[in-house]
Amino acid sequence: MKTTGYLGNHPESRPRIFAHRGLTFSGNTEVADENTLKAFELALAAGADYLESDIQVTSDQVPVLFHDRDLKRLLGRKTKISELSWAEVQSIRLPLQGQIPTLKRALELFPQAKFNLDIKTPQAETVGIKTISELGASDRVLVSSFSERSRKRALANSSTSLATSAGSSKVLASYLLARAKSIRNLQNQLIGIDALQIPTERYGIDFTHPKFLEQILPLGVEIHYWTINDPIQMQELFGLGAHGIVTDRTDLAIKAFS
């Protein structure tokens, strides 16, 4: 467990709002491609506290913000981002004509914004972290990864302290220790961790269970639930003690707590 400037004081009236891949909607109309500068701009304008995105790396070692390893889901092509040069990635037009941005461009264009960045590849552990450090953005980035090993390697490559959320194996260990009321071991498990960013349920595990939350919440580690788009569920989770909500609909989240 640790304290960083990234999270700061928690707003008592509502959870922290993490814009999952930005905000792609205006009303009920999809107007922007995910993980694009336009989506990030819309999210911040709607009131997002944090921009959530993912780091992939091109063949010539340029870190970019894109969720998938390849273009199949969005463009029907199996080509991997890691197989393309930055020049080739620049030429890509997403379904709504958006472009894939570099990590550097996003950090520079939104100098006051805080980012939650998921490390997707081993290359992102190095050149992604290097970019964050070179731009002096370490105090406004939280690094995450489903892989605990990847998360640790990324942090080890940083010359400055970074906020971080736990990888999947550490989340599972924390859940089991909390349910067993093994508090000393739970505290040790969460050393260096700022947040558990988790689904409400996965593989039959209920991460909203009171016996889990009552052990975690007093320890100073935040709970952020993903990906929540129903305003009623957002309110219910905040009532249970959630510190943050990761959502595709920043606009609805802000309205839910206004």
C-alpha positions in Angstrom: 0.0 0.0 0.0 1.3 3.4 -0.7 0.3 7.1 -1.2 1.0 8.9 -4.4 0.0 12.3 -5.8 -1.8 10.5 -8.7 -4.9 9.7 -6.8 -4.9 12.5 -4.2 -7.9 13.1 -2.0 -11.0 11.2 -2.9 -14.1 13.2 -3.7 -16.7 12.3 -1.1 -19.7 13.0 -3.2 -19.0 10.6 -6.1 -16.5 8.0 -7.3 -13.5 8.9 -9.4 -14.6 8.6 -13.1 -12.2 6.7 -15.4 -13.0 7.2 -19.1 -12.6 3.7 -20.6 -10.8 4.3 -23.9 -12.2 7.9 -23.8 -15.8 8.8 -24.6 -17.1 7.8 -28.0 -20.7 8.9 -27.6 -22.6 12.2 -27.9 -26.1 11.4 -26.5 -26.9 8.0 -28.0 -24.9 8.6 -31.1 -21.4 7.2 -31.5 -19.2 10.1 -32.7 -15.6 9.0 -32.1 -13.4 6.0 -32.3 -12.1 4.5 -29.0 -8.7 5.5 -27.8 -8.4 8.5 -30.1 -7.6 12.1 -29.3 -11.2 13.0 -30.1 -12.5 10.4 -27.6 -10.1 11.7 -24.9 -11.2 15.3 -25.6 -14.8 14.4 -25.3 -14.2 12.5 -22.1 -12.5 15.4 -20.4 -15.1 17.8 -21.6 -17.8 15.6 -20.1 -16.0 15.6 -16.7 -13.8 12.5 -16.6 -11.2 12.5 -13.9 -8.9 10.1 -15.6 -8.3 8.8 -19.2 -8.0 5.0 -19.4 -6.1 3.6 -22.3 -3.7 0.9 -23.5 -0.1 0.9 -24.8 0.8 -1.1 -27.9 4.1 -0.6 -29.7 4.9 -0.4 -33.4 7.6 -2.3 -35.2 9.9 0.7 -35.0 9.3 1.1 -31.3 6.8 3.9 -31.1 4.3 3.5 -28.2 0.7 4.1 -29.3 -2.6 4.0 -27.6 -4.7 1.1 -28.9 -6.4 -1.7 -27.0 -6.2 -4.7 -29.3 -3.0 -6.5 -30.5 -4.4 -6.4 -34.0 -6.9 -4.7 -36.3 -9.4 -7.6 -36.6 -12.1 -6.3 -34.2 -12.2 -2.8 -35.6 -11.2 -3.2 -39.2 -11.5 -6.9 -40.0 -7.7 -7.3 -40.5 -5.5 -9.7 -38.5 -2.5 -7.4 -38.9 -0.8 -6.8 -35.5 0.2 -3.3 -34.4 3.6 -4.7 -33.6 4.0 -5.7 -37.3 3.4 -2.1 -38.5 5.7 0.9 -38.5 4.5 4.2 -37.1 4.2 5.5 -40.6 1.9 2.6 -41.5 -0.1 3.1 -38.3 -0.6 6.8 -39.1 -2.2 5.9 -42.4 -4.9 3.7 -40.7 -8.4 5.1 -40.5 -10.7 3.6 -37.9 -14.4 3.0 -38.5 -15.3 6.7 -37.7 -12.2 8.0 -39.5 -10.2 8.4 -36.3 -6.5 7.8 -36.1 -4.4 5.9 -33.6 -2.4 8.4 -31.5 1.0 8.0 -30.0 1.4 8.0 -26.3 3.6 11.0 -26.5 1.0 13.1 -28.4 -1.7 12.3 -26.0 0.4 13.2 -22.9 1.5 16.4 -24.6 -2.0 17.4 -25.9 -3.6 16.9 -22.5 -0.9 18.1 -20.1 -3.3 18.4 -17.1 -5.0 15.1 -17.6 -4.3 12.0 -15.6 -4.0 8.7 -17.4 -4.6 5.0 -16.4 -2.4 3.1 -18.9 -2.6 -0.7 -19.4 0.7 -2.3 -20.5 -0.2 -4.7 -23.3 3.2 -5.9 -24.6 6.8 -6.5 -23.3 7.9 -3.6 -25.5 5.4 -1.3 -23.7 7.2 -2.1 -20.5 10.2 -0.3 -21.8 9.5 2.3 -24.5 6.1 3.2 -23.0 7.6 3.8 -19.6 10.5 5.7 -21.1 8.1 8.0 -22.9 6.2 8.7 -19.7 9.5 9.5 -17.8 10.9 11.7 -20.6 7.8 13.8 -20.7 7.8 14.2 -16.9 4.4 12.7 -16.7 5.1 10.0 -14.0 3.0 11.9 -11.4 -0.1 11.7 -13.6 0.0 8.1 -14.8 -1.2 4.9 -13.2 0.3 1.8 -14.7 -1.7 -1.4 -14.9 -1.5 -4.8 -16.4 -3.4 -8.1 -16.2 0.0 -9.7 -15.9 1.6 -9.1 -12.5 5.0 -9.9 -13.9 4.6 -7.3 -16.7 3.4 -4.7 -14.2 6.5 -5.3 -12.0 8.9 -5.1 -15.0 7.3 -1.9 -16.1 7.7 -0.3 -12.7 11.3 -1.5 -12.5 12.0 0.4 -15.8 10.8 3.7 -14.4 13.3 6.1 -13.0 10.6 7.7 -10.8 7.7 6.4 -8.7 4.5 5.5 -10.6 1.0 4.7 -9.2 -0.1 1.2 -10.0 -3.0 -1.2 -9.7 -2.6 -4.9 -9.1 -2.3 -7.6 -11.7 -4.8 -10.5 -11.9 -2.8 -13.0 -9.7 -2.4 -10.4 -7.0 -6.1 -9.5 -7.2 -7.0 -13.1 -6.7 -4.6 -13.6 -3.9 -6.0 -10.5 -2.2 -9.5 -11.8 -2.5 -8.7 -15.1 -1.0 -6.7 -13.6 1.9 -9.5 -11.1 2.5 -12.1 -13.8 2.7 -9.9 -15.8 5.0 -9.4 -12.7 7.2 -5.7 -13.1 6.9 -5.0 -9.5 7.5 -1.3 -9.5 8.0 -0.8 -11.5 4.8 -3.3 -9.3 3.0 -1.4 -6.2 4.0 1.9 -7.7 2.8 0.2 -8.6 -0.5 -0.9 -5.0 -1.1 2.5 -3.4 -0.4 3.2 -0.9 -3.3 -0.4 -1.1 -4.6 -2.6 2.0 -5.0 -5.7 0.3 -6.3 -7.5 -2.9 -7.2 -9.1 -2.4 -10.5 -11.5 -5.2 -10.9 -14.8 -6.4 -12.5 -17.8 -6.9 -10.2 -17.7 -10.6 -11.0 -15.3 -12.9 -12.8 -14.9 -16.7 -12.9 -17.6 -17.1 -10.3 -16.0 -14.7 -7.8 -18.1 -11.8 -6.5 -15.8 -8.9 -6.0 -18.6 -6.9 -4.4 -19.0 -9.4 -1.6 -19.2 -7.6 1.8 -16.7 -10.0 3.4 -14.2 -9.0 0.7 -14.8 -5.3 0.9 -14.9 -5.0 4.7 -11.3 -6.3 4.8 -9.9 -4.3 1.8 -11.5 -0.9 2.4 -9.8 -0.1 5.7 -6.3 -0.7 4.3 -6.0 2.4 2.1 -6.1 0.6 -1.2 -8.8 1.9 -3.6 -11.4 -0.2 -5.3 -12.1 0.7 -9.0 -14.8 -1.3 -10.8 -14.8 -1.9 -14.6 -16.5 -1.6 -17.0 -19.7 0.0 -15.6 -22.1 1.8 -17.9 -25.4 1.6 -16.0 -25.9 4.7 -13.8 -27.9 2.7 -11.2 -25.1 0.2 -10.9 -22.6 3.0 -10.6 -24.5 4.4 -7.6 -24.9 1.0 -6.0 -21.1 0.3 -6.2 -20.3 3.8 -4.8 -22.7 2.9 -2.0 -20.7 -0.2 -1.3 -17.5 1.8 -1.0 -16.1 1.9 -4.5 -13.6 4.7 -5.0 -13.7 4.6 -8.8 -15.8 3.6 -11.8 -14.3 2.7 -15.1 -16.9 3.5 -17.7 -17.5 3.9 -21.5 -20.0 6.5 -20.6 -18.4 9.3 -18.7 -21.4 11.5 -19.6 -23.8 9.2 -17.9 -21.5 8.8 -14.9 -21.2 12.5 -14.3 -25.0 12.9 -14.5 -25.6 10.0 -12.1 -23.7 11.9 -9.4 -24.7 15.4 -10.1 
